[in-house]
């Protein structure tokens, strides 16, 4: 009976895995099909690796510029989010000072505010500071909107770092800065990886913010360019459309496959007392 239950569980897991992976595999295979092959049933494999779809996508969708803009905004925003969230979470959870609970409440409140509610005040603020329609403006907005979630995750992670280690380091002569850089950061790598990955996915896949605050072609981000390309050519050029979509999702999938173990450990670390 126990063996039967395990067999059913394995079958259910494999079934869910196939359901999750099939759309991705189908999308990748479809990006290598010629226009004539899309007339055939959707389950057929491509006759060859037709790379012209990617050539058309790079030239017509301007993928080079879109990737550059998205990469710059994403990387710089992640750096700011990591610096501010890691230091603020450390100050709130491991340092005793008046008002720490109020700071914790204030910094986590941003998680409960819908993104579209902030669009108008953010737009006016960027307009007044002359940051509208610029990569710097996007970096400011993404850094601020991603900070609350990163801060919340790291506070949950820091709470279960042993205080005895920090106390021993202080007794040995470490100041607060050396404690943070020499002890907290090495012990918190899984939490940092989780924050970086979630921030990366949120910024890389964003359409609402980047479409609202940027209108010039030279500063557009990947998802905005992808949406424009699909609107223009999606109904008649399926191959380049699928190639463009693949180019947009592959970095996220690759990063998750590389870091998935640390991400899982980081998400579960705050829920289990060590």
C-alpha positions as CSV (number, residue, x, y, z in Angstrom):
1,X,0.0,0.0,0.0
2,X,2.8,2.4,0.9
3,X,4.5,1.5,-2.4
4,X,1.3,2.2,-4.3
5,X,1.0,5.6,-2.6
6,X,4.6,6.5,-3.6
7,X,3.9,5.5,-7.2
8,X,0.8,7.7,-7.4
9,X,2.8,10.6,-5.9
10,X,5.6,10.2,-8.4
11,X,3.1,10.0,-11.3
12,X,1.4,13.2,-10.0
13,X,4.7,15.0,-9.8
14,X,5.8,13.9,-13.3
15,X,2.4,15.0,-14.6
16,X,2.7,18.4,-13.1
17,X,6.3,18.7,-14.4
18,X,5.1,17.9,-18.0
19,X,2.4,20.5,-17.7
20,X,4.9,23.1,-16.5
21,X,7.6,22.3,-19.0
22,X,5.6,21.7,-22.2
23,X,4.7,25.4,-22.9
24,X,8.4,26.4,-22.5
25,X,9.6,23.6,-24.8
26,X,6.9,24.2,-27.3
27,X,7.8,27.9,-27.4
28,X,11.5,27.3,-27.9
29,X,10.9,24.7,-30.7
30,X,8.4,27.1,-32.4
31,X,11.1,29.8,-32.5
32,X,13.0,27.6,-35.0
33,X,10.1,27.0,-37.4
34,X,9.7,28.5,-40.8
35,X,6.5,30.3,-41.7
36,X,5.3,27.3,-43.8
37,X,5.7,25.0,-40.8
38,X,3.1,26.9,-38.7
39,X,0.4,25.7,-41.1
40,X,1.1,22.1,-39.8
41,X,-0.2,20.8,-36.5
42,X,1.3,22.6,-33.5
43,X,2.8,19.4,-32.1
44,X,5.1,18.8,-35.0
45,X,8.8,19.4,-34.5
46,X,10.8,21.9,-36.6
47,X,12.4,20.4,-39.7
48,X,15.6,22.3,-39.0
49,X,17.1,25.0,-36.8
50,X,15.8,28.0,-38.7
51,X,17.9,30.8,-37.2
52,X,16.6,33.6,-39.4
53,X,13.8,34.1,-36.9
54,X,16.4,35.3,-34.4
55,X,18.1,37.5,-37.0
56,X,14.8,39.2,-37.9
57,X,14.0,39.6,-34.1
58,X,17.4,41.2,-33.4
59,X,17.1,43.6,-36.4
60,X,13.5,44.5,-36.3
61,X,12.8,44.4,-32.6
62,X,16.1,46.1,-31.8
63,X,16.9,43.5,-29.2
64,X,20.4,44.7,-28.7
65,X,19.3,48.1,-27.4
66,X,16.4,46.6,-25.4
67,X,18.8,44.1,-23.7
68,X,21.3,46.8,-22.9
69,X,18.7,49.1,-21.3
70,X,17.1,46.3,-19.4
71,X,20.4,44.9,-18.1
72,X,21.6,48.4,-17.0
73,X,18.4,49.2,-15.1
74,X,18.1,45.7,-13.6
75,X,21.7,45.4,-12.4
76,X,22.0,48.9,-10.9
77,X,18.5,48.6,-9.2
78,X,19.5,45.3,-7.7
79,X,22.7,46.8,-6.3
80,X,20.8,49.6,-4.7
81,X,18.1,47.3,-3.3
82,X,20.6,44.9,-1.9
83,X,22.6,47.7,-0.2
84,X,19.7,49.4,1.4
85,X,17.6,46.3,2.3
86,X,20.5,44.4,3.8
87,X,21.8,47.3,6.0
88,X,18.3,48.4,7.0
89,X,17.2,44.8,7.9
90,X,20.4,44.4,10.0
91,X,19.8,47.6,11.8
92,X,16.2,46.7,12.7
93,X,16.8,43.1,13.7
94,X,20.2,43.1,15.3
95,X,20.7,46.6,16.7
96,X,18.7,47.8,19.7
97,X,17.6,51.4,19.2
98,X,14.4,53.4,19.9
99,X,12.0,53.4,17.0
100,X,13.2,50.2,15.4
101,X,9.7,48.7,15.5
102,X,8.3,51.8,13.9
103,X,11.0,51.6,11.1
104,X,10.1,48.0,10.5
105,X,6.5,48.8,10.1
106,X,7.1,51.8,7.9
107,X,9.5,49.9,5.5
108,X,7.2,46.9,5.2
109,X,4.1,49.0,4.4
110,X,5.2,49.4,0.8
111,X,4.4,45.8,0.2
112,X,0.7,46.5,0.6
113,X,0.4,49.4,-1.8
114,X,-0.6,48.4,-5.3
115,X,1.8,49.5,-8.0
116,X,-0.8,51.3,-10.1
117,X,-1.7,53.5,-7.2
118,X,1.8,55.0,-7.1
119,X,2.0,55.6,-10.9
120,X,0.7,59.2,-10.8
121,X,2.8,60.5,-7.9
122,X,5.8,58.8,-9.3
123,X,5.2,60.3,-12.7
124,X,4.9,63.8,-11.3
125,X,8.0,63.3,-9.2
126,X,10.1,62.2,-12.1
127,X,8.7,65.0,-14.2
128,X,9.6,67.6,-11.6
129,X,13.1,66.2,-11.2
130,X,13.7,65.9,-15.0
131,X,14.1,62.1,-14.7
132,X,11.1,61.2,-16.9
133,X,11.9,59.1,-20.0
134,X,15.4,58.2,-18.7
135,X,17.1,55.0,-17.4
136,X,18.0,56.8,-14.2
137,X,14.4,57.5,-13.5
138,X,13.5,53.8,-14.0
139,X,16.3,52.8,-11.6
140,X,15.0,55.2,-8.9
141,X,11.4,53.8,-9.3
142,X,12.4,50.1,-9.4
143,X,14.8,50.5,-6.5
144,X,12.1,52.1,-4.3
145,X,9.3,49.7,-5.3
146,X,11.5,46.6,-4.8
147,X,12.9,47.7,-1.4
148,X,10.0,46.7,0.8
149,X,9.9,43.0,-0.3
150,X,13.6,42.7,0.0
151,X,13.7,44.2,3.4
152,X,10.9,42.0,4.6
153,X,12.6,38.8,3.4
154,X,16.0,39.8,4.9
155,X,14.4,40.7,8.3
156,X,12.9,37.2,8.4
157,X,16.3,35.7,7.6
158,X,18.3,37.8,10.0
159,X,16.1,37.0,13.0
160,X,17.5,33.5,13.1
161,X,21.1,34.3,12.7
162,X,22.6,33.4,16.2
163,X,23.1,36.5,18.3
164,X,25.9,34.6,20.1
165,X,28.2,34.8,17.1
166,X,27.8,38.6,16.9
167,X,28.3,39.0,20.6
168,X,31.4,36.9,20.5
169,X,32.8,39.0,17.7
170,X,32.1,42.2,19.6
171,X,33.9,40.9,22.6
172,X,36.9,40.1,20.4
173,X,37.0,43.7,19.3
174,X,34.8,43.8,16.1
175,X,32.9,47.0,15.5
176,X,29.4,47.0,14.0
177,X,30.7,47.4,10.4
178,X,33.2,44.5,10.6
179,X,30.4,42.4,12.2
180,X,28.2,43.1,9.2
181,X,30.8,42.6,6.5
182,X,32.8,39.7,8.1
183,X,30.0,37.7,9.7
184,X,26.5,38.7,8.6
185,X,27.1,38.8,4.9
186,X,28.9,35.4,4.6
187,X,26.1,33.8,6.7
188,X,23.3,35.4,4.7
189,X,24.3,34.4,1.1
190,X,21.2,32.3,0.6
191,X,18.9,35.2,1.7
192,X,20.8,37.6,-0.6
193,X,20.5,35.3,-3.6
194,X,16.8,35.0,-3.0
195,X,16.4,38.8,-2.8
196,X,18.5,39.3,-5.9
197,X,16.5,36.7,-7.9
198,X,13.1,38.0,-6.9
199,X,14.2,41.6,-7.7
200,X,15.6,40.5,-11.0
201,X,12.4,38.7,-12.1
202,X,10.3,41.7,-11.0
203,X,12.3,44.2,-12.9
204,X,13.2,42.1,-16.0
205,X,9.5,41.1,-16.6
206,X,8.0,44.5,-15.8
207,X,5.8,46.2,-18.4
208,X,3.6,48.6,-16.4
209,X,6.3,50.9,-14.9
210,X,8.7,50.9,-17.9
211,X,5.9,51.6,-20.3
212,X,4.5,54.4,-18.2
213,X,7.7,56.4,-17.6
214,X,9.6,55.8,-20.9
215,X,8.4,56.6,-24.4
216,X,11.6,57.0,-26.5
217,X,12.8,54.0,-28.4
218,X,16.4,54.4,-27.2
219,X,15.4,54.0,-23.6
220,X,12.7,51.3,-23.9
221,X,13.1,48.1,-21.8
222,X,12.7,44.6,-23.1
223,X,9.1,43.9,-22.2
224,X,7.9,47.2,-23.8
225,X,9.8,46.4,-27.0
226,X,8.5,42.9,-27.0
227,X,4.9,44.1,-26.6
228,X,5.4,46.6,-29.5
229,X,6.9,44.0,-31.7
230,X,4.1,41.6,-31.1
231,X,1.5,44.3,-31.8
232,X,3.2,45.1,-35.1
233,X,4.1,41.7,-36.4
234,X,2.7,39.0,-34.2
235,X,-0.3,38.2,-36.4
236,X,1.8,37.5,-39.5
237,X,5.3,36.6,-38.4
238,X,5.1,33.9,-35.8
239,X,8.7,32.7,-36.1
240,X,10.3,36.0,-35.2
241,X,7.6,36.6,-32.5
242,X,8.4,33.4,-30.7
243,X,12.2,34.1,-31.1
244,X,11.7,37.5,-29.4
245,X,9.7,35.9,-26.6
246,X,12.4,33.3,-26.1
247,X,15.1,35.9,-25.9
248,X,13.1,37.6,-23.2
249,X,12.5,34.6,-21.0
250,X,15.7,32.6,-21.3
251,X,17.8,34.9,-19.0
252,X,15.3,34.4,-16.2
253,X,15.1,30.7,-16.7
254,X,18.8,30.3,-16.8
255,X,19.4,32.3,-13.7
256,X,16.8,30.4,-11.8
257,X,18.2,27.0,-12.9
258,X,21.7,28.1,-11.7
259,X,20.5,29.5,-8.3
260,X,17.4,27.4,-7.6
261,X,18.9,25.6,-4.6
262,X,20.0,28.7,-2.9
263,X,16.7,30.4,-3.6
264,X,14.7,27.5,-2.0
265,X,17.0,27.6,1.0
266,X,16.7,31.3,1.3
267,X,12.9,31.3,1.2
268,X,12.6,28.6,3.8
269,X,15.4,29.8,6.1
270,X,13.2,32.5,7.7
271,X,10.4,30.0,8.4
272,X,12.4,27.5,10.4
273,X,14.3,28.4,13.5
274,X,17.8,27.1,13.3
